[in-house]
Amino acid sequence: MKLTLKRLHTYFYRYSVAFFFILVWPILYFLSRKKQRYKYINGFRRLIIKLSTTVSGIFFNAIEEEKVDWSRTYIIIGNHTSNLDVSAICITAKNNHCFIGKEELLNNMVLGFFFRTIDITVNRDSKISSFRAFKTAAERLKDGVSVVIFPEATIPRDYPPNLHSFKNGAFRLAIELKIPILPITSIDTWKIFWNTGSEYGSRPGICNIFVHKPIETAHLTLDDADALRDEVHDIIKQKLVLL
């Protein structure tokens, strides 16, 4: 019975996202007609998230290790255990940002809109696609748009989740462009909504997010990319282990 209620909650949350998306669709459509209006789309994405999570009883509690200067551009690195991780970062990151995600998300009614406009898709099995995605990411970063990357590349299938190894593309990009890395740890989103919610459902609750202090890359060279990757991995892993 408990699992049935959790699955009903998952459906309620999903339909609430769709409802609020449709509600603001005319505005999103207007904004999507010209690229110079794209910067306003993130604000409406946050609105959809806040409304749909609030009515579903899901809330986000973000703690910053030190006060973050959100006027700066970052490559935001997060661990990935839940579909709520995207929502958590959207709420937490106060600057204009975009996500890199798998191209299958284009088939999703809501996420597809954002990946056809402000976000970046990648076919993880194609080196050419990965190259194009990171080239687009570099252009966004040069324009002052932060880029959010989940370097595990997918939500791991183990439950409870473990932090898997990171791919190093994001860290090479950070060094090449001298962009600081901003690690963000999703501490317990998986307890509220693991993966897609299809197996264990979801429930109301508070998702705790920890924003680590930025890691500067201006002094690094590409030879340091693997070490930077491992440093960020250890920062997030230690935060998860300590809790």
N, C-alpha and C positions, 0 to 999 in steps of 0.2 A: 504493500500500500504506500509506503514511504517513497519507493522508487516511482510509483505512478504519479504521486504529487509532484515530485521533482521533474518528471518528464512534462507534466502539464505546465509547470512553471517555465520550462524551456520554450514551449510553444507560445505561452503568453508573452514572454520576452521577445521572441522573434517577431510575432505579429505586432507588438507595440513598436518595434523598430520600423517595420514596414508601414505602419499607420502614420507615424510622425514623418517618415520620409515622404510619403505621398502628400501629406499635409503641406510640406514646404516645397514640394516638387516644382510648382510654377516659378518660385524664386530661384531655385537651383538651375532650372532650365534657362532662365534669363541670364544668370551669371555664367553659365557654360558656353554661351554663344560667342563670347570674346575672351581671349586669354588674359587680357589686362584685368578682367573681373575675377579671375581664378582665386586671387588672394582672399576674397571674401567667402569662398566656399567652405573653408575650414571652420569659420564661425558657425555656419549652419550645421556642419557635421557635429560640432560640439553640442549644439542645441538639440539635435536628434538624439545624441547619446545621453545627455542629461535628462531629457524627458522620458526616454524609454527605460533607462536604468532606474530612475526615481520611481516610476509607477510600478516597476518590477521589484522594488525594495532592494536594489543593488546600489551601493555607494562606494566612493573612492576616497581613501585617506592617504594623501601624499606627504611625505616628510623629506625635506632637503637636508643633505649633510651640511651644506653651507648654502647661503643665499645664491641662487642662480641668476646670472645676468641674461635674461631672456631676450635682450636686444641683440645678442651675439648669434652667430650661425654655428650649429653643431651637427656632427654625425651622432645621432642618438642610437645607442646600442641597448637592446633589451633581451631578456630571456623570454622564452615562448612556451607557455603551457596551456593557454586558453584563448578562445576567440575574444575574450574580454581584454586581452593585453593591448589590442589596438585602441579600444575605448579608453583604457587606463592612461595610455600615453597621450591620446588626444586631449583628455581632461587635464593632465599634468603639465604638458608642454604648452607654455604660454606664448610661443612664437609661431610664425607661419612655418608649416612643415609638410612633408609628404612621406609616404611609405613606399618601400619596395616590397612587392608581394608576387606570389605565383600567378601566372596568367589565367589559371582556372577560375580565379575570383572574378574575372570579367563576366562569367555566367550568372553571378549573383545579382539579383535585382538592385539591391542597395549598394553593395561594395563595387559592383560593376560600374556604376555611375562615377564613383570617385576615382576608380582606376582608369577610366577613360578620360578623365580631366586632370585632377591634381596629383594623382599617385602614379607609380611606375610599375609596370608588370615585367616579369622575367620568366622565361622557360628555363628552369634550373638544369634541364638535361642538355641545353644548347649553349655552347661556349660563345657563339655569335650573339645570342640573345642576352647572355650575361654581360658581354662587352658593351652592347648597346644600352642596356639598363644602367650600367655604371657610368657610361658616357653621359646619358641624360641626367643622372644623379649629379655628376660633376657640374653640369650646366646650371642645375637648380641651386647648388651650393654657391656657385659664383654669383648667382642672382640674389643671394641672401636667404634662400629657403633651406631650412634644416631638413635633413634626410633621416628617416627612421628605418633601421635595419635590424632584423632578427637573425643574427649570424649562425644560429643553429639550422637555419634554412627551412625548418618545418617544425610542427609541434611533435615532440617525441611521443612514441606510443606507450612508454612505460608509465605505470600508475602504482603508487604516487610518482610524480615526475622527477627525473634526475636531469641536471644540466649536462647537455651533450657538448661535444667539441664545436668550436667556432670555425667557420670559413674565414679566410683572411682578406677577402676583397675589400671590405669596408675599411680595414685598417691601412691597407695600401693607399686607398683613396684619401683617407684622412691625412696621411703623411705627404702625399703628392701635393695636396691643396693647402697644407698647413692649417687644417680645420681641427679644432679640439673635439675629442670624443666625450660624450656625456652618457655614462652608463646609468641605466634605470633598471632596478630590480623589481619585478612583479613577485611579491612575496607569497601571496596566498590566493591569487585569482583562481587557481585550479580547484581550490576547495569550494568555491562558489559556482564555478562553471568550467569543468575540465574539458579541454579540447573543444569539440563542437556542441557538447552537451547531449549528444545522441545516445551515449551509453549509460551515463550515470545521472543524466538530467542536470538541473541547476536549482539554486535556492536563493532566497534573499540573504543579504549579508554585506559586510564591509570588506572591500579589497584594499589591502595595504600595499602602498608603493613607496619605494625608497629611491630618491634621486641622489646619486653619488656626486662628488665634486668633479668638475671637468678635468680631463687629462689633456694637457697641451701637447701639440705635436710639432711645433715650429722648429724645434731643435733636433728632430729625428730625421733619419734617412730611410730609404726603402729597405735597407738591410735590417732595420729595427722592426719591420712589420710583424714578424712572427712573435717577437718579444712583446710588442704592444698588444697583440691579440691575446697572448697568454696572460698578460697583466690584467686586462679587462675581464677575461674569463674568471680569473682568480678572485677579483673584486666582487663579482656577482655571486660566485660560488660560496665565498666566505660569508656573505650576507645571508645566503640561504641556509648554510650550515649552522650559523649562530642562533637561528630561530627555531 
